Amino acid sequence: MYRLAPATQHYAWGSTTAIPELLRVEPDGRPVSEAWFGAHPSAPARLADADHCTLDALVADDPTGVLGEDVVARFGTQLPYLLKLIAASAPLSLQVHPSRARARAGFAREDRDGVPLDAPERSYRDDNHKPELVYALSRFEAMVGFRAPRRAAELLVGLESTLAEQLHQHLVADPTPEGVRAAFAWLLAPRTRPHADDVAALAQACQRRLDAGSPSPRTDRTVIRLHRAYPGDPGAVTSVLLNPVTLQPGEALFVPAGAVHAYLEGVAVELMANSDNVLRAGLTVKHVDLPELLENLDSVAAPPIRIAPERVFTSTEIFYAPVDDFELSVTHLDSDDEARLPGRGPRVVLCLDGSVRVRGERDGALDLQPGQSAFVPAADGALIASGRGTLIQADVP
């Protein structure tokens, strides 16, 4: 059992306080967007009690002992998942994650083309898919997947804007998944995208409608919000096409490969396949690769996938995602009794609050305070937790 020190990311949309408060460290004034508790080579967590040793190096030294024979047989010699904390104080990019097959093809292609792994223009950082589960720690706002074309068209009626009228015409002319894809591409492609002034005019129309008593206040507020964050970016207009989602603390959302999405605001735990592949279409200063995103895009209208927990033990809820790479459990301890945790493979545990002791069935024990985390190799066997607090666990089903 190894105490972890997460790798932190400092993207501009991050919060200066939320993750430092969760990790119980002093803020330094920089935005902290993410904390990674995993073994992805681009930002592996460090073993806190071992100098110059990272989690990916630990796995590489003894894959079978660390991951277990079953995990190695199914996923190879890498930890299958990546656990993160995310704190968004501004909207993230409009993005899609690739399927496994497309990730392998795209990664191999960029390697053949000689694009360095750390190049800003690289789209594929690895050859893995990236489905992800979001577990809200605060109110969490997002947009995920496409609305029904008819509903999106209705939201544009009454907006005094040329751009709104044009988009409405696209949707009513072809109210199919292919039509939605075409409308989405028309908004974002360099040769057809609307001028920044037209985007601003639509945002102003949303404000006028909101002031007058809008029938769609959430849609209008989102367009206005995105335009303020990224002035003139037609990605703000695509929000009319997408499903809005609000998670309350303790609720979870699954985002499959191919689902277009953007996180708007909030603090959450993220658990995903071990990948850093992000294909962006807008609302960002980072590399945009619209053709590749469209190749990966699922344009079929569908409601967001909310995951209800299953209670397997008295104190533990498990969020089963519809993938083989990961599952998330949340254990609430309110007495000094011991609680057996689910799972037996390689696990990452993170204490959110209170004080929790985690003990391996075969070896090792650690006391975790708020913000502290540990990696538990498969060889340590089942885990027993005791104390009072909340413990997040990532493991392989």
C-alpha beads as a LAMMPS data file, in Angstrom:
LAMMPS data file: protein, C-alpha beads

397 atoms
396 bonds

1 atom types
1 bond types

-500.0 500.0 xlo xhi
-500.0 500.0 ylo yhi
-500.0 500.0 zlo zhi

Masses

1 110.0

Atoms # bond

1 1 1 0.000 0.000 0.000
2 1 1 1.486 3.320 -1.096
3 1 1 0.555 6.854 -0.160
4 1 1 0.040 8.987 -3.292
5 1 1 0.805 12.583 -4.190
6 1 1 -1.344 13.559 -7.198
7 1 1 -0.097 15.367 -10.282
8 1 1 -1.909 18.682 -10.645
9 1 1 -2.915 20.538 -13.802
10 1 1 -3.212 24.317 -14.011
11 1 1 -5.473 25.071 -16.953
12 1 1 -7.012 28.540 -17.005
13 1 1 -10.572 27.298 -16.404
14 1 1 -9.650 25.802 -13.024
15 1 1 -10.473 27.117 -9.563
16 1 1 -7.773 28.720 -7.449
17 1 1 -9.227 27.277 -4.231
18 1 1 -11.461 24.196 -4.704
19 1 1 -8.856 21.456 -5.229
20 1 1 -6.346 22.965 -2.770
21 1 1 -9.134 22.911 -0.176
22 1 1 -9.926 19.254 -0.951
23 1 1 -6.238 18.318 -0.775
24 1 1 -5.716 20.459 2.330
25 1 1 -2.850 22.413 0.770
26 1 1 -2.278 26.145 0.693
27 1 1 -3.474 27.842 -2.520
28 1 1 -0.694 29.594 -4.427
29 1 1 -2.904 31.836 -6.571
30 1 1 -2.762 29.651 -9.674
31 1 1 -5.877 27.912 -11.005
32 1 1 -5.843 24.192 -10.200
33 1 1 -8.076 22.497 -12.726
34 1 1 -7.353 18.814 -12.064
35 1 1 -5.517 16.471 -9.706
36 1 1 -4.534 13.115 -11.253
37 1 1 -4.308 10.022 -9.043
38 1 1 -3.157 7.609 -11.731
39 1 1 -0.398 6.129 -13.843
40 1 1 -0.883 7.858 -17.185
41 1 1 2.623 8.660 -18.447
42 1 1 1.773 12.289 -19.221
43 1 1 1.131 13.110 -15.531
44 1 1 1.590 10.124 -13.180
45 1 1 0.952 10.407 -9.456
46 1 1 4.019 10.207 -7.268
47 1 1 4.565 7.749 -4.437
48 1 1 4.693 10.190 -1.537
49 1 1 7.045 8.143 0.637
50 1 1 9.505 7.206 -2.112
51 1 1 11.889 9.683 -3.715
52 1 1 11.630 10.053 -7.512
53 1 1 9.184 7.177 -7.929
54 1 1 5.917 7.432 -9.789
55 1 1 2.924 5.125 -9.996
56 1 1 3.547 4.223 -13.629
57 1 1 7.093 3.163 -12.728
58 1 1 5.766 1.003 -9.883
59 1 1 3.403 -0.755 -12.282
60 1 1 6.130 -1.245 -14.885
61 1 1 8.477 -2.866 -12.330
62 1 1 6.014 -5.660 -11.448
63 1 1 2.831 -5.593 -13.573
64 1 1 1.466 -8.927 -12.375
65 1 1 2.095 -8.281 -8.692
66 1 1 0.717 -4.742 -8.833
67 1 1 -2.209 -5.235 -11.216
68 1 1 -2.995 -8.922 -10.748
69 1 1 -3.032 -11.688 -13.339
70 1 1 -6.651 -11.053 -14.356
71 1 1 -6.119 -7.346 -15.056
72 1 1 -2.916 -7.996 -17.017
73 1 1 -4.702 -10.648 -19.088
74 1 1 -7.547 -8.240 -19.900
75 1 1 -5.794 -4.878 -20.207
76 1 1 -2.069 -5.499 -20.534
77 1 1 0.569 -4.001 -18.299
78 1 1 -0.998 -0.593 -17.595
79 1 1 -3.412 0.495 -14.888
80 1 1 -6.770 0.489 -16.753
81 1 1 -8.226 3.655 -15.212
82 1 1 -7.387 7.199 -14.184
83 1 1 -8.963 8.873 -11.121
84 1 1 -9.109 12.665 -11.007
85 1 1 -10.461 15.588 -9.075
86 1 1 -11.780 18.336 -11.367
87 1 1 -12.693 21.900 -10.442
88 1 1 -14.172 24.116 -13.171
89 1 1 -14.760 27.777 -12.457
90 1 1 -15.220 28.488 -16.186
91 1 1 -16.509 26.352 -19.069
92 1 1 -14.259 23.667 -20.528
93 1 1 -13.803 22.944 -24.216
94 1 1 -16.465 21.447 -26.460
95 1 1 -15.084 17.948 -26.893
96 1 1 -15.433 14.276 -27.765
97 1 1 -13.428 11.252 -26.630
98 1 1 -12.551 8.517 -29.133
99 1 1 -13.494 4.855 -29.175
100 1 1 -10.725 2.328 -28.614
101 1 1 -10.494 1.428 -32.312
102 1 1 -10.302 5.045 -33.441
103 1 1 -7.799 5.889 -30.700
104 1 1 -5.499 3.104 -31.871
105 1 1 -5.766 4.198 -35.487
106 1 1 -5.301 7.901 -34.686
107 1 1 -2.373 7.314 -32.340
108 1 1 -0.601 5.123 -34.899
109 1 1 -1.221 7.681 -37.662
110 1 1 0.217 10.587 -35.684
111 1 1 3.208 8.444 -34.728
112 1 1 3.814 7.638 -38.408
113 1 1 3.536 11.335 -39.213
114 1 1 6.189 12.115 -36.619
115 1 1 4.017 14.322 -34.394
116 1 1 5.733 14.486 -30.974
117 1 1 3.657 13.174 -28.049
118 1 1 3.797 16.522 -26.291
119 1 1 3.113 18.638 -29.395
120 1 1 0.208 21.079 -28.919
121 1 1 -1.239 20.038 -32.283
122 1 1 -1.344 16.346 -31.378
123 1 1 -4.869 14.922 -30.944
124 1 1 -4.016 11.419 -29.662
125 1 1 -1.761 11.174 -26.594
126 1 1 -2.246 7.402 -26.320
127 1 1 -4.044 4.525 -28.036
128 1 1 -6.877 4.074 -25.526
129 1 1 -10.535 5.056 -25.437
130 1 1 -11.754 7.496 -22.797
131 1 1 -15.252 6.875 -21.448
132 1 1 -15.664 8.665 -18.126
133 1 1 -17.800 8.828 -15.003
134 1 1 -18.394 12.108 -13.137
135 1 1 -19.369 12.034 -9.449
136 1 1 -20.415 15.493 -8.256
137 1 1 -18.957 16.962 -5.066
138 1 1 -20.773 20.271 -5.600
139 1 1 -23.533 21.403 -7.919
140 1 1 -22.094 20.481 -11.309
141 1 1 -23.263 21.941 -14.632
142 1 1 -22.593 20.313 -18.000
143 1 1 -23.838 19.767 -21.550
144 1 1 -23.799 16.177 -22.819
145 1 1 -25.054 14.669 -26.090
146 1 1 -27.548 15.981 -28.616
147 1 1 -31.141 16.981 -27.981
148 1 1 -33.855 15.786 -30.327
149 1 1 -33.600 17.934 -33.512
150 1 1 -37.230 19.025 -33.155
151 1 1 -36.609 20.303 -29.623
152 1 1 -33.450 22.171 -30.660
153 1 1 -35.351 23.815 -33.513
154 1 1 -38.106 24.913 -31.127
155 1 1 -35.560 26.664 -28.906
156 1 1 -34.519 28.887 -31.820
157 1 1 -38.037 30.116 -32.615
158 1 1 -38.593 33.723 -31.615
159 1 1 -34.906 34.675 -31.395
160 1 1 -34.438 37.833 -33.469
161 1 1 -31.172 36.759 -35.024
162 1 1 -30.122 35.817 -38.558
163 1 1 -27.909 33.059 -37.187
164 1 1 -30.815 31.589 -35.191
165 1 1 -32.955 31.563 -38.318
166 1 1 -30.218 29.880 -40.370
167 1 1 -29.642 27.188 -37.764
168 1 1 -33.382 26.635 -37.457
169 1 1 -33.599 26.092 -41.221
170 1 1 -30.810 23.496 -41.085
171 1 1 -32.597 21.541 -38.372
172 1 1 -36.069 21.538 -39.897
173 1 1 -34.703 20.672 -43.355
174 1 1 -33.110 17.462 -42.050
175 1 1 -34.303 16.490 -38.523
176 1 1 -32.172 13.334 -38.410
177 1 1 -28.864 12.457 -36.735
178 1 1 -27.139 13.189 -40.031
179 1 1 -28.865 16.568 -40.162
180 1 1 -27.760 17.394 -36.619
181 1 1 -24.186 16.416 -37.473
182 1 1 -24.337 18.661 -40.554
183 1 1 -25.696 21.591 -38.533
184 1 1 -23.032 21.095 -35.871
185 1 1 -20.302 20.978 -38.529
186 1 1 -21.755 24.034 -40.322
187 1 1 -21.485 26.054 -37.112
188 1 1 -17.858 25.089 -36.446
189 1 1 -16.103 24.419 -39.764
190 1 1 -13.668 27.189 -40.849
191 1 1 -15.330 27.667 -44.265
192 1 1 -18.917 27.955 -42.992
193 1 1 -18.731 29.078 -39.367
194 1 1 -20.619 32.282 -38.578
195 1 1 -18.798 35.547 -38.047
196 1 1 -18.080 36.571 -34.465
197 1 1 -20.545 39.467 -34.876
198 1 1 -23.320 37.002 -35.758
199 1 1 -22.553 34.934 -32.664
200 1 1 -22.653 38.090 -30.555
201 1 1 -25.985 39.060 -32.127
202 1 1 -27.499 35.689 -31.225
203 1 1 -26.226 36.013 -27.648
204 1 1 -27.806 39.481 -27.482
205 1 1 -31.076 38.030 -28.778
206 1 1 -30.945 35.431 -26.008
207 1 1 -30.449 38.218 -23.473
208 1 1 -33.438 40.147 -24.818
209 1 1 -35.595 37.036 -24.697
210 1 1 -34.403 36.274 -21.171
211 1 1 -35.221 39.804 -20.017
212 1 1 -38.703 39.522 -21.533
213 1 1 -39.525 36.237 -19.783
214 1 1 -37.956 33.495 -21.865
215 1 1 -39.704 30.146 -22.419
216 1 1 -36.190 28.623 -22.434
217 1 1 -34.228 30.521 -19.759
218 1 1 -31.644 27.779 -19.228
219 1 1 -30.766 27.668 -22.916
220 1 1 -30.543 31.439 -23.145
221 1 1 -28.341 31.684 -20.060
222 1 1 -25.988 29.013 -21.385
223 1 1 -25.507 30.750 -24.745
224 1 1 -24.859 34.048 -22.947
225 1 1 -22.488 32.400 -20.470
226 1 1 -20.440 30.663 -23.169
227 1 1 -20.283 33.775 -25.325
228 1 1 -18.967 35.785 -22.378
229 1 1 -16.309 33.144 -21.698
230 1 1 -15.342 32.751 -25.377
231 1 1 -16.547 35.850 -27.264
232 1 1 -17.458 35.173 -30.869
233 1 1 -16.866 31.400 -30.658
234 1 1 -19.734 29.571 -32.413
235 1 1 -19.259 26.782 -29.882
236 1 1 -21.525 28.940 -27.706
237 1 1 -24.322 28.441 -30.249
238 1 1 -23.901 24.653 -30.287
239 1 1 -25.263 24.641 -26.731
240 1 1 -28.727 24.978 -28.286
241 1 1 -28.174 21.523 -29.802
242 1 1 -26.989 19.842 -26.601
243 1 1 -28.646 18.403 -23.496
244 1 1 -28.161 20.473 -20.330
245 1 1 -27.281 18.495 -17.196
246 1 1 -27.181 19.497 -13.541
247 1 1 -25.757 17.107 -10.965
248 1 1 -26.286 17.621 -7.260
249 1 1 -23.612 16.418 -4.815
250 1 1 -23.583 12.615 -4.755
251 1 1 -25.058 12.206 -8.248
252 1 1 -23.148 10.636 -11.140
253 1 1 -23.071 10.931 -14.917
254 1 1 -21.511 8.630 -17.517
255 1 1 -20.074 10.077 -20.735
256 1 1 -19.410 7.388 -23.360
257 1 1 -16.892 7.620 -26.177
258 1 1 -18.347 9.643 -29.032
259 1 1 -20.601 11.843 -26.869
260 1 1 -20.039 15.549 -27.421
261 1 1 -19.889 17.381 -24.117
262 1 1 -18.625 20.388 -22.212
263 1 1 -18.407 20.848 -18.456
264 1 1 -19.471 24.315 -17.390
265 1 1 -18.896 24.670 -13.653
266 1 1 -18.461 22.633 -10.494
267 1 1 -16.268 20.276 -8.511
268 1 1 -16.314 16.528 -9.054
269 1 1 -14.484 13.236 -8.965
270 1 1 -13.793 11.918 -12.459
271 1 1 -13.027 8.281 -13.199
272 1 1 -12.134 7.279 -16.737
273 1 1 -10.223 4.826 -18.834
274 1 1 -6.482 5.466 -18.632
275 1 1 -6.317 7.985 -21.449
276 1 1 -5.638 11.648 -22.199
277 1 1 -7.285 11.686 -25.639
278 1 1 -9.434 14.790 -26.125
279 1 1 -10.762 15.898 -29.527
280 1 1 -11.850 19.553 -29.371
281 1 1 -14.215 21.556 -31.534
282 1 1 -14.292 24.941 -29.812
283 1 1 -14.567 26.928 -26.563
284 1 1 -10.832 26.588 -26.020
285 1 1 -7.430 28.087 -26.778
286 1 1 -6.037 24.563 -27.236
287 1 1 -5.715 22.586 -30.446
288 1 1 -9.007 22.139 -32.321
289 1 1 -9.377 19.136 -34.636
290 1 1 -12.914 19.340 -35.989
291 1 1 -12.507 16.725 -38.781
292 1 1 -11.246 14.128 -36.313
293 1 1 -13.953 15.027 -33.812
294 1 1 -16.640 14.581 -36.471
295 1 1 -15.216 11.147 -37.332
296 1 1 -15.710 10.156 -33.689
297 1 1 -18.990 11.973 -33.067
298 1 1 -22.193 10.140 -32.133
299 1 1 -24.968 12.443 -33.371
300 1 1 -27.936 10.279 -32.345
301 1 1 -30.149 12.220 -29.934
302 1 1 -30.179 10.629 -26.481
303 1 1 -30.670 11.780 -22.888
304 1 1 -27.613 12.004 -20.636
305 1 1 -26.703 8.741 -18.889
306 1 1 -27.172 9.179 -15.153
307 1 1 -25.792 6.295 -13.078
308 1 1 -27.760 5.302 -9.989
309 1 1 -25.690 3.718 -7.219
310 1 1 -26.144 0.202 -5.926
311 1 1 -25.693 -0.369 -2.208
312 1 1 -23.729 -3.567 -1.742
313 1 1 -22.673 -3.089 1.845
314 1 1 -24.350 -1.011 4.536
315 1 1 -21.917 1.875 4.145
316 1 1 -20.893 1.634 0.470
317 1 1 -22.499 2.699 -2.802
318 1 1 -21.088 1.476 -6.115
319 1 1 -21.535 3.300 -9.412
320 1 1 -21.278 0.685 -12.137
321 1 1 -20.321 2.260 -15.454
322 1 1 -21.150 0.287 -18.633
323 1 1 -17.459 -0.382 -19.368
324 1 1 -14.921 -2.938 -18.163
325 1 1 -12.144 -0.483 -17.289
326 1 1 -13.361 0.946 -13.988
327 1 1 -15.976 1.270 -11.287
328 1 1 -16.378 3.850 -8.538
329 1 1 -17.441 3.241 -4.965
330 1 1 -18.170 5.722 -2.185
331 1 1 -18.022 4.569 1.435
332 1 1 -19.488 6.658 4.262
333 1 1 -18.197 5.654 7.698
334 1 1 -20.091 7.104 10.646
335 1 1 -18.957 4.797 13.420
336 1 1 -15.761 3.089 14.496
337 1 1 -16.948 -0.222 13.056
338 1 1 -14.947 -1.804 10.258
339 1 1 -16.336 -1.895 6.706
340 1 1 -15.176 -4.240 3.998
341 1 1 -14.588 -2.428 0.697
342 1 1 -15.555 -3.958 -2.658
343 1 1 -12.974 -4.999 -5.225
344 1 1 -9.725 -6.945 -5.126
345 1 1 -7.609 -5.631 -8.007
346 1 1 -5.428 -2.521 -8.170
347 1 1 -7.259 0.247 -6.308
348 1 1 -6.888 3.944 -5.625
349 1 1 -8.545 5.244 -2.462
350 1 1 -9.070 8.919 -1.648
351 1 1 -10.302 10.332 1.664
352 1 1 -12.703 13.236 1.143
353 1 1 -13.421 14.030 4.776
354 1 1 -12.958 12.682 8.299
355 1 1 -10.236 10.256 9.274
356 1 1 -10.128 6.743 7.823
357 1 1 -7.784 3.806 8.344
358 1 1 -7.417 1.472 5.373
359 1 1 -6.013 -1.987 6.033
360 1 1 -5.084 -4.664 3.532
361 1 1 -6.294 -8.216 4.058
362 1 1 -2.768 -9.527 3.597
363 1 1 -0.463 -6.635 4.346
364 1 1 -0.201 -2.951 5.142
365 1 1 -2.335 -0.191 6.610
366 1 1 -2.527 3.573 6.168
367 1 1 -4.311 6.341 8.034
368 1 1 -5.851 8.802 5.589
369 1 1 -6.863 12.347 6.431
370 1 1 -8.939 14.605 4.128
371 1 1 -7.256 14.954 0.739
372 1 1 -4.906 12.033 1.287
373 1 1 -4.881 9.050 -1.046
374 1 1 -3.270 5.659 -1.504
375 1 1 -2.633 3.075 -4.191
376 1 1 -3.355 -0.527 -3.201
377 1 1 -1.744 -3.274 -5.324
378 1 1 -3.740 -6.381 -6.174
379 1 1 -1.375 -8.414 -4.026
380 1 1 -2.676 -6.689 -0.872
381 1 1 -6.036 -8.471 -1.184
382 1 1 -9.331 -7.147 0.133
383 1 1 -9.497 -3.849 2.005
384 1 1 -10.991 -3.075 5.388
385 1 1 -11.800 0.545 6.287
386 1 1 -12.507 1.955 9.725
387 1 1 -12.992 5.360 11.300
388 1 1 -15.341 8.213 10.479
389 1 1 -15.319 9.855 7.070
390 1 1 -15.931 9.458 3.344
391 1 1 -13.735 7.326 1.129
392 1 1 -13.693 7.235 -2.672
393 1 1 -12.370 4.085 -4.327
394 1 1 -11.521 3.357 -7.952
395 1 1 -11.043 -0.251 -9.000
396 1 1 -11.462 -2.654 -11.925
397 1 1 -14.725 -4.644 -12.114

Bonds

1 1 1 2
2 1 2 3
3 1 3 4
4 1 4 5
5 1 5 6
6 1 6 7
7 1 7 8
8 1 8 9
9 1 9 10
10 1 10 11
11 1 11 12
12 1 12 13
13 1 13 14
14 1 14 15
15 1 15 16
16 1 16 17
17 1 17 18
18 1 18 19
19 1 19 20
20 1 20 21
21 1 21 22
22 1 22 23
23 1 23 24
24 1 24 25
25 1 25 26
26 1 26 27
27 1 27 28
28 1 28 29
29 1 29 30
30 1 30 31
31 1 31 32
32 1 32 33
33 1 33 34
34 1 34 35
35 1 35 36
36 1 36 37
37 1 37 38
38 1 38 39
39 1 39 40
40 1 40 41
41 1 41 42
42 1 42 43
43 1 43 44
44 1 44 45
45 1 45 46
46 1 46 47
47 1 47 48
48 1 48 49
49 1 49 50
50 1 50 51
51 1 51 52
52 1 52 53
53 1 53 54
54 1 54 55
55 1 55 56
56 1 56 57
57 1 57 58
58 1 58 59
59 1 59 60
60 1 60 61
61 1 61 62
62 1 62 63
63 1 63 64
64 1 64 65
65 1 65 66
66 1 66 67
67 1 67 68
68 1 68 69
69 1 69 70
70 1 70 71
71 1 71 72
72 1 72 73
73 1 73 74
74 1 74 75
75 1 75 76
76 1 76 77
77 1 77 78
78 1 78 79
79 1 79 80
80 1 80 81
81 1 81 82
82 1 82 83
83 1 83 84
84 1 84 85
85 1 85 86
86 1 86 87
87 1 87 88
88 1 88 89
89 1 89 90
90 1 90 91
91 1 91 92
92 1 92 93
93 1 93 94
94 1 94 95
95 1 95 96
96 1 96 97
97 1 97 98
98 1 98 99
99 1 99 100
100 1 100 101
101 1 101 102
102 1 102 103
103 1 103 104
104 1 104 105
105 1 105 106
106 1 106 107
107 1 107 108
108 1 108 109
109 1 109 110
110 1 110 111
111 1 111 112
112 1 112 113
113 1 113 114
114 1 114 115
115 1 115 116
116 1 116 117
117 1 117 118
118 1 118 119
119 1 119 120
120 1 120 121
121 1 121 122
122 1 122 123
123 1 123 124
124 1 124 125
125 1 125 126
126 1 126 127
127 1 127 128
128 1 128 129
129 1 129 130
130 1 130 131
131 1 131 132
132 1 132 133
133 1 133 134
134 1 134 135
135 1 135 136
136 1 136 137
137 1 137 138
138 1 138 139
139 1 139 140
140 1 140 141
141 1 141 142
142 1 142 143
143 1 143 144
144 1 144 145
145 1 145 146
146 1 146 147
147 1 147 148
148 1 148 149
149 1 149 150
150 1 150 151
151 1 151 152
152 1 152 153
153 1 153 154
154 1 154 155
155 1 155 156
156 1 156 157
157 1 157 158
158 1 158 159
159 1 159 160
160 1 160 161
161 1 161 162
162 1 162 163
163 1 163 164
164 1 164 165
165 1 165 166
166 1 166 167
167 1 167 168
168 1 168 169
169 1 169 170
170 1 170 171
171 1 171 172
172 1 172 173
173 1 173 174
174 1 174 175
175 1 175 176
176 1 176 177
177 1 177 178
178 1 178 179
179 1 179 180
180 1 180 181
181 1 181 182
182 1 182 183
183 1 183 184
184 1 184 185
185 1 185 186
186 1 186 187
187 1 187 188
188 1 188 189
189 1 189 190
190 1 190 191
191 1 191 192
192 1 192 193
193 1 193 194
194 1 194 195
195 1 195 196
196 1 196 197
197 1 197 198
198 1 198 199
199 1 199 200
200 1 200 201
201 1 201 202
202 1 202 203
203 1 203 204
204 1 204 205
205 1 205 206
206 1 206 207
207 1 207 208
208 1 208 209
209 1 209 210
210 1 210 211
211 1 211 212
212 1 212 213
213 1 213 214
214 1 214 215
215 1 215 216
216 1 216 217
217 1 217 218
218 1 218 219
219 1 219 220
220 1 220 221
221 1 221 222
222 1 222 223
223 1 223 224
224 1 224 225
225 1 225 226
226 1 226 227
227 1 227 228
228 1 228 229
229 1 229 230
230 1 230 231
231 1 231 232
232 1 232 233
233 1 233 234
234 1 234 235
235 1 235 236
236 1 236 237
237 1 237 238
238 1 238 239
239 1 239 240
240 1 240 241
241 1 241 242
242 1 242 243
243 1 243 244
244 1 244 245
245 1 245 246
246 1 246 247
247 1 247 248
248 1 248 249
249 1 249 250
250 1 250 251
251 1 251 252
252 1 252 253
253 1 253 254
254 1 254 255
255 1 255 256
256 1 256 257
257 1 257 258
258 1 258 259
259 1 259 260
260 1 260 261
261 1 261 262
262 1 262 263
263 1 263 264
264 1 264 265
265 1 265 266
266 1 266 267
267 1 267 268
268 1 268 269
269 1 269 270
270 1 270 271
271 1 271 272
272 1 272 273
273 1 273 274
274 1 274 275
275 1 275 276
276 1 276 277
277 1 277 278
278 1 278 279
279 1 279 280
280 1 280 281
281 1 281 282
282 1 282 283
283 1 283 284
284 1 284 285
285 1 285 286
286 1 286 287
287 1 287 288
288 1 288 289
289 1 289 290
290 1 290 291
291 1 291 292
292 1 292 293
293 1 293 294
294 1 294 295
295 1 295 296
296 1 296 297
297 1 297 298
298 1 298 299
299 1 299 300
300 1 300 301
301 1 301 302
302 1 302 303
303 1 303 304
304 1 304 305
305 1 305 306
306 1 306 307
307 1 307 308
308 1 308 309
309 1 309 310
310 1 310 311
311 1 311 312
312 1 312 313
313 1 313 314
314 1 314 315
315 1 315 316
316 1 316 317
317 1 317 318
318 1 318 319
319 1 319 320
320 1 320 321
321 1 321 322
322 1 322 323
323 1 323 324
324 1 324 325
325 1 325 326
326 1 326 327
327 1 327 328
328 1 328 329
329 1 329 330
330 1 330 331
331 1 331 332
332 1 332 333
333 1 333 334
334 1 334 335
335 1 335 336
336 1 336 337
337 1 337 338
338 1 338 339
339 1 339 340
340 1 340 341
341 1 341 342
342 1 342 343
343 1 343 344
344 1 344 345
345 1 345 346
346 1 346 347
347 1 347 348
348 1 348 349
349 1 349 350
350 1 350 351
351 1 351 352
352 1 352 353
353 1 353 354
354 1 354 355
355 1 355 356
356 1 356 357
357 1 357 358
358 1 358 359
359 1 359 360
360 1 360 361
361 1 361 362
362 1 362 363
363 1 363 364
364 1 364 365
365 1 365 366
366 1 366 367
367 1 367 368
368 1 368 369
369 1 369 370
370 1 370 371
371 1 371 372
372 1 372 373
373 1 373 374
374 1 374 375
375 1 375 376
376 1 376 377
377 1 377 378
378 1 378 379
379 1 379 380
380 1 380 381
381 1 381 382
382 1 382 383
383 1 383 384
384 1 384 385
385 1 385 386
386 1 386 387
387 1 387 388
388 1 388 389
389 1 389 390
390 1 390 391
391 1 391 392
392 1 392 393
393 1 393 394
394 1 394 395
395 1 395 396
396 1 396 397
